[in-house]
Amino acid sequence: MVWGRGKAELWRYESEQRTRSPALVIVFSIFGRTYVLDLRPDNSFVQRMLATGTDLFLVDFGVPDEVDAANTLETYVDNYLPRALRAAAAESGGPVDVLGYCFGGVLTTLCLAAHPDLPVRKAAVMAAPIDFSQSVGVLGLFARRRLEVSEILDDTGNVPPEAIYRMFQGLKPTSGINTYAMLWEQLWNDDFLDGFQAMNQWIRDQVPCPGACAAQCVDLLLRRNALVEDKVKLGGRPVSLRNIHHPLLVITAEHDHIVPPVQSKPIVHLTGSEVVDELSVPAGHIGLVTSRQSVKYTLPGIVEWLDRSIP
């Protein structure tokens, strides 16, 4: 850990192969645990990225408790993330590149829009939900005002992990049946079982979401679709994605049922970036960083894009 504030921490991965520059900062979601990026010794996005010679940092927002129940988007976009990016730049000795994964991509996008002076060279967003106009499952219930965040808060004032797990599970109700069918077919395969156990543990190992932030996201993103409508306000001030002028890479997963490509791709036309590239990977939401497709497509695509000279 090279920086910390509240529950948020910035980690720098030690490596003797730091041959590429600038450093890359991964910004993870506030809804999950970061160890999915470093799941097992033979299945680690972090390990593979380090092997390319990348100086790698990770922003982990920690596990909220009652102290964090009042955290809002401003807490992350205006407080934690700008400081973490500046700390990474100071540690590495220059501007950094940033990769926001899932809701970490939303936070990254809003942060760069609100703070265009940050020491960031390039930005990539991976499976980042931008357009919420077609929300389904529990998200759809929130969007249609059939469910309020206040109805699911626990005694700490946060959305409990069990509710978040059910929310993601509800996006693909038959996933459990398919998963167990696949498990039955692979009972002979020890390597598969080890990987399945690790992944299944991570999927169920959700973290609470600050109640204030959840309510704000439902109103701002789900109901008003403010990112697409360019009507985001944070701290009383407008925050427009048009203020983002960094070269941008938009990464989507073709089989993503959590953040479908149609939900991510609108950002291509919403920023002020003159250089916007797209990378489509034949994988699911988690497969972007854990599957063979990650090794074949995701990581090489990111590295090639980072190494590409800026026009």
C-alpha positions in Angstrom: 0.0 0.0 0.0 1.4 3.4 -1.0 -1.5 5.6 -0.2 -4.7 5.4 1.8 -7.7 7.5 2.8 -10.7 6.2 4.7 -11.2 2.6 3.4 -9.7 3.4 0.1 -6.1 2.1 -0.6 -3.7 2.4 -3.5 -1.5 -0.7 -4.0 1.6 -0.9 -6.1 2.6 -4.4 -7.2 6.2 -5.2 -6.8 8.0 -6.4 -9.9 11.5 -6.6 -11.3 10.3 -6.3 -14.8 9.2 -2.6 -14.9 10.2 -1.9 -18.4 7.1 -0.1 -19.7 6.0 3.4 -19.0 3.8 5.1 -17.9 2.5 3.1 -15.0 -1.1 1.7 -15.2 -3.6 2.3 -12.5 -6.5 -0.1 -12.3 -9.7 1.3 -10.7 -12.0 -1.4 -9.4 -15.7 -1.2 -8.6 -17.0 -0.3 -5.2 -19.3 -3.3 -5.5 -16.8 -6.2 -5.4 -13.5 -7.5 -4.1 -10.4 -6.9 -6.2 -8.9 -10.3 -5.8 -10.7 -11.5 -8.9 -7.9 -9.7 -10.7 -5.4 -11.9 -8.9 -7.5 -15.0 -8.4 -5.0 -17.9 -8.5 -1.3 -18.3 -9.4 -2.3 -19.7 -12.8 -5.1 -17.3 -13.4 -4.1 -13.8 -12.5 -4.7 -10.7 -14.6 -2.3 -8.8 -12.4 0.5 -11.4 -12.8 0.1 -11.4 -16.6 0.1 -7.6 -16.7 3.3 -7.5 -14.6 4.9 -10.0 -17.0 4.5 -7.4 -19.8 6.8 -5.1 -17.8 4.0 -2.8 -16.7 4.4 -0.8 -13.5 1.0 -1.7 -12.0 -1.1 0.1 -9.4 -4.6 -0.8 -8.1 -7.2 1.3 -6.3 -9.2 -0.8 -3.8 -12.1 1.1 -2.2 -12.3 -1.4 0.7 -15.3 -2.8 2.6 -17.8 -0.1 3.7 -19.3 -0.2 7.2 -21.6 2.2 9.1 -18.9 4.9 9.0 -19.2 4.9 5.2 -22.9 4.8 4.9 -23.0 8.5 4.0 -20.4 8.1 1.2 -21.6 9.6 -2.1 -20.3 9.6 -5.7 -18.5 12.8 -4.7 -16.6 10.8 -2.0 -15.0 8.7 -4.7 -15.0 11.0 -7.7 -13.8 14.2 -5.9 -12.0 12.8 -2.9 -10.5 9.3 -3.0 -9.8 8.8 -6.7 -8.1 12.1 -7.6 -5.8 11.7 -4.6 -5.0 8.1 -5.5 -4.1 9.0 -9.1 -1.9 11.8 -8.0 -0.2 9.5 -5.5 0.4 6.9 -8.2 1.9 9.6 -10.5 4.2 10.7 -7.6 5.3 7.1 -6.9 6.0 6.3 -10.5 7.6 9.6 -11.4 5.2 10.8 -14.1 1.7 10.8 -15.6 -0.1 7.5 -15.4 -2.5 5.5 -17.6 -5.8 4.4 -16.0 -8.1 1.4 -16.5 -11.5 1.5 -14.9 -13.3 -1.9 -14.6 -17.1 -2.2 -14.3 -18.4 0.6 -12.0 -14.8 1.5 -11.6 -15.1 2.7 -15.2 -18.0 5.0 -14.2 -16.0 6.4 -11.4 -12.9 6.9 -13.6 -15.0 8.6 -16.3 -16.7 11.0 -13.8 -13.3 11.7 -12.1 -11.6 12.6 -15.4 -14.5 14.7 -16.5 -14.6 16.6 -13.1 -10.8 16.9 -12.8 -9.3 17.2 -16.3 -6.0 18.5 -14.9 -5.1 15.1 -13.3 -1.7 13.6 -14.3 -3.3 11.0 -16.6 -2.1 10.2 -20.2 -4.6 7.6 -21.5 -7.8 6.2 -20.1 -9.5 2.9 -20.7 -12.9 1.7 -19.5 -13.8 -2.0 -19.4 -17.4 -3.3 -19.1 -18.4 0.1 -17.7 -22.2 0.8 -17.4 -23.0 4.1 -19.1 -26.5 3.9 -20.6 -29.1 2.6 -18.1 -32.1 3.2 -20.4 -32.7 -0.6 -20.8 -32.2 -1.7 -17.2 -33.6 -5.1 -16.3 -34.0 -7.2 -13.2 -33.7 -5.5 -9.9 -32.1 -2.5 -11.6 -35.3 -2.2 -13.7 -37.4 -2.2 -10.6 -35.4 0.7 -9.2 -35.6 2.5 -12.5 -39.4 2.2 -12.7 -39.7 3.3 -9.0 -41.1 0.0 -7.9 -38.3 -0.4 -5.4 -36.5 2.2 -3.3 -33.0 1.9 -1.9 -34.3 2.7 1.6 -36.3 -0.6 1.5 -33.2 -2.7 1.3 -30.7 -0.9 3.6 -29.5 -2.8 6.7 -28.8 -1.5 10.2 -25.5 0.0 9.1 -27.3 2.2 6.5 -25.7 0.3 3.6 -27.0 -2.1 1.0 -26.0 -5.5 2.4 -23.9 -7.9 0.3 -26.7 -10.4 0.1 -28.9 -7.9 -1.8 -26.1 -7.1 -4.2 -25.5 -10.8 -4.9 -29.2 -11.3 -5.6 -29.3 -8.2 -7.8 -26.5 -9.6 -10.1 -28.0 -13.0 -10.0 -31.3 -11.7 -11.1 -29.8 -10.3 -14.3 -29.5 -13.9 -15.5 -31.9 -16.1 -13.5 -30.9 -19.4 -15.2 -27.2 -19.0 -14.5 -27.3 -21.2 -11.5 -28.8 -24.1 -13.5 -26.3 -23.7 -16.3 -23.4 -23.5 -13.8 -24.3 -26.7 -12.0 -24.8 -28.5 -15.3 -21.3 -27.4 -16.4 -19.9 -28.4 -13.0 -21.5 -31.9 -13.3 -19.8 -32.4 -16.7 -16.4 -31.4 -15.3 -16.3 -33.3 -12.0 -13.4 -35.4 -13.3 -11.3 -32.3 -13.9 -9.3 -31.2 -10.8 -8.0 -28.0 -12.4 -11.5 -27.0 -13.4 -12.9 -27.7 -9.9 -10.2 -25.6 -8.3 -10.9 -22.7 -10.6 -14.7 -23.1 -10.2 -14.4 -23.1 -6.4 -12.2 -19.9 -6.5 -14.6 -18.1 -8.9 -17.7 -19.2 -7.1 -16.3 -18.0 -3.8 -15.6 -14.6 -5.4 -19.0 -14.3 -6.9 -20.7 -14.8 -3.5 -18.1 -12.7 -1.7 -19.8 -9.3 -2.3 -19.3 -6.2 -0.2 -21.8 -3.6 1.1 -22.6 -0.5 -0.9 -22.9 2.8 0.9 -26.5 3.7 1.2 -26.2 7.3 0.2 -24.1 6.4 -2.9 -26.6 3.7 -3.9 -29.6 6.1 -3.6 -27.7 8.7 -5.6 -26.8 6.2 -8.4 -30.4 5.1 -8.6 -31.7 8.6 -9.1 -28.9 10.0 -11.2 -27.9 7.0 -13.4 -30.9 4.7 -13.5 -33.8 7.1 -13.4 -32.4 10.1 -15.1 -29.7 8.3 -17.3 -27.7 11.4 -16.6 -24.4 10.2 -18.2 -26.1 9.8 -21.6 -28.2 12.9 -21.2 -25.2 14.9 -20.1 -27.0 16.1 -17.0 -24.7 14.9 -14.3 -24.2 17.2 -11.3 -21.8 16.5 -8.5 -21.3 18.8 -5.5 -23.8 21.2 -7.2 -21.7 21.6 -10.3 -22.2 20.2 -13.8 -19.8 17.4 -14.8 -19.8 16.7 -18.5 -18.1 13.8 -20.2 -17.3 16.3 -22.9 -14.5 17.5 -20.7 -12.6 14.2 -21.2 -10.0 14.7 -23.9 -7.7 11.8 -23.1 -7.2 9.1 -25.7 -9.9 6.5 -24.7 -10.2 2.8 -25.1 -13.6 1.2 -24.6 -13.5 -2.5 -23.8 -16.7 -4.6 -24.0 -17.4 -8.3 -23.5 -19.6 -9.8 -26.2 -21.3 -12.2 -23.8 -21.6 -9.9 -20.9 -25.0 -10.2 -19.1 -24.1 -7.9 -16.3 -23.0 -4.9 -18.4 -24.0 -5.7 -22.0 -22.1 -4.0 -24.8 -25.1 -1.9 -25.6 -24.8 -0.4 -22.2 -21.1 0.4 -22.5 -20.7 1.6 -26.1 -22.5 4.9 -25.9 -19.5 6.5 -24.2 -17.7 6.3 -27.6 -19.8 9.3 -28.6 -20.1 11.1 -25.3 -16.6 12.3 -24.5 -14.5 15.1 -26.0 -11.7 12.6 -26.9 -10.4 12.9 -30.4 -8.9 9.4 -30.2 -11.4 6.7 -29.2 -10.7 3.0 -29.9 -12.9 0.0 -29.2 -11.9 -3.6 -28.2 -14.6 -6.3 -28.2 -13.7 -9.5 -26.5 -15.6 -12.8 -27.0 -16.1 -13.3 -23.2 -18.4 -12.6 -20.3 -18.1 -9.9 -17.7 -15.7 -11.7 -15.4 -14.2 -13.6 -18.3 -12.6 -10.3 -19.5 -10.0 -10.8 -16.8 -10.2 -14.5 -15.9 -10.7 -16.6 -19.0 -8.6 -17.8 -21.8 -10.1 -15.0 -23.9 -8.5 -12.6 -21.4 -5.1 -14.0 -22.3 -5.8 -14.1 -26.0 -7.6 -10.8 -26.5 -8.1 -8.5 -23.4 -4.5 -8.2 -22.1 -2.8 -8.0 -25.5 -5.3 -5.5 -26.7 -4.8 -3.3 -23.7 -1.0 -3.5 -23.9 -1.0 -2.8 -27.7 -3.2 0.2 -27.2 -1.2 1.6 -24.3 2.0 1.3 -26.3 0.5 3.0 -29.3 1.8 6.5 -29.8 -0.6 9.4 -29.3 -1.3 11.3 -32.6 
